[in-house]
Amino acid sequence: MTLGVAILGSGIFAREEHLPAVNASKDLELKAVYSRSLKSAQSLGTDAGSVDLYSDDSGADKSLDDLLRRDDIHAVIVALPIKNQPDYIRKALLAGKHVLSEKPVAENVKDAKELIEWYEKEIQPKGTTWGVAENVRFWPGVVFVGEARQKQGKALTFRARMQTLVEGGKYFETDWRKVPTHQGGFLLDGGVHFAAALRLLLGNNDPLVSLVAYTAQLQEHLPPVDTIEAIARAKSGAVGTISISFGTTAQGSEYHVGSEGGFVSASRTQFIVDKEVKEFKQDSGVTPEVAAWGEGLRDGKPNPLQRPQEALADLEIIEACLRSGEQGGKSIELKYQEV
């Protein structure tokens, strides 16, 4: 038996990633699409095939409330601009629908913490579930080195680096990214991915506890800042660096952890455990991510990698870097890393 699903949002990521991922899942069946405008909903609906379209301007019986009243829709995927998502998450959960929302969990730690506490008190006891999408946690290469790292004992050093230059492109041209109202701009939207990858390699038994960072805006078209350079300390005493920039001519993405019992390294396609090198064909990771969500709904056991607390920990690292940078490299203690 498949579970009826609706996608809330019809942007690029919903169209190119969520839609094919739902169609590929053996546990999910797309029933409806919602967007604020019918025109926008139709852009996804055309690719979705024969599904019902809902929007704020569709008239009687085609509002979001009408969609959420449907008994044949058991769950929704929320893929909307960062600032708007919490309101839709709350609305769907109150309607008794399971939710998978896109990262980040909210635009700041305060709002995220309040939303999670409300969910844990008011919604979770009723059996309705909420997961937060983070596709990096489902990249096969990252999973491979992450599992190997946990067998290597205490971490000694670590490095996370992602550097690129955003000059345009389909994601940049979306209004809410081009003129961001959320903190950090691209650093928040994209940076949580890199925080998630580093946390997965270090493992929940050795969370980060503090960091210092400098930030900069290197490109005028990437406000408010586009670059983070940070030094962080883990609970074990391991120290390392976090380097994220969307505004530099330097290029590359890599993660390294040196441990008492060995070494792991991950780039976009090459993954190393000590001297063993493996290559994985990497896609976005959204298809296995949505499949894992569907399996969790089917079995009544939500995937722990999609817990909102995991997404809060990712968000906290980026927000701490931004706050430290604003204060000239002040040390910031991390509170929500032990999940």
C-alpha angles and dihedrals in degrees: 000000000000125000120235113242136187127199115220106204133035104210129127096282094047090050099042101033116015097043097054090040092056090046090052095051116099090206101050136066122191110232105164148005127214130195133157091252128040090226090058093046089051091056089063095032092060090060093040096061121215103005131130118259125217130183143154091257100043097095130224120013094002103088126114089257089056091051092049091051092061113112093206093061108080101168143016137210112218113208106163137127113300096249094051101045103085093059091053092045091054093046094051094045092049088053089057096252122140110239137212108184127189120251138294097061089221137337094266140015095250094057092042093052092049092048093049093047091050090049093049092049104036108024114022095063088060091060097250111133136213125196130178118221119236109163095189089071087063100049104120093221093052090047089051096053092038092058091046092049092057089061094053098073129225117015116237105180137358141188132194119185133172118165130170142134119248107204100154138310136137098300095045091052094062108106097232092053096041093052102023122199091185123084119269099013110217090001091068098038095046102019095071088067091061093044088052093051093050092047091050091054095046091045130220090276091066108039126174112262105184144000145183122210146178121210134195143179104227096168123051092215093056106069142209095014131331105187137062127184111181142168115210137187126213128214090256091057094257113145129203148146137265116200120180125166135163091175108059135093088226112102136202148077125229143153126197133179123182114199137179089258102038149312136277131192134183132189128165095288108358123075125185132195108184101305097340112104122195131179122209128191100242124206126166094286091230095116095058089039093056090041090055090050091051092049090050091052091047094050097037090239113110114215108258091219088067097053112131088232089066090054091047090056091051091049093048092059093054094043091049090053090051093048092047091049092051088055097048098260101322115173112254123200116220117224108177106048099102103083 
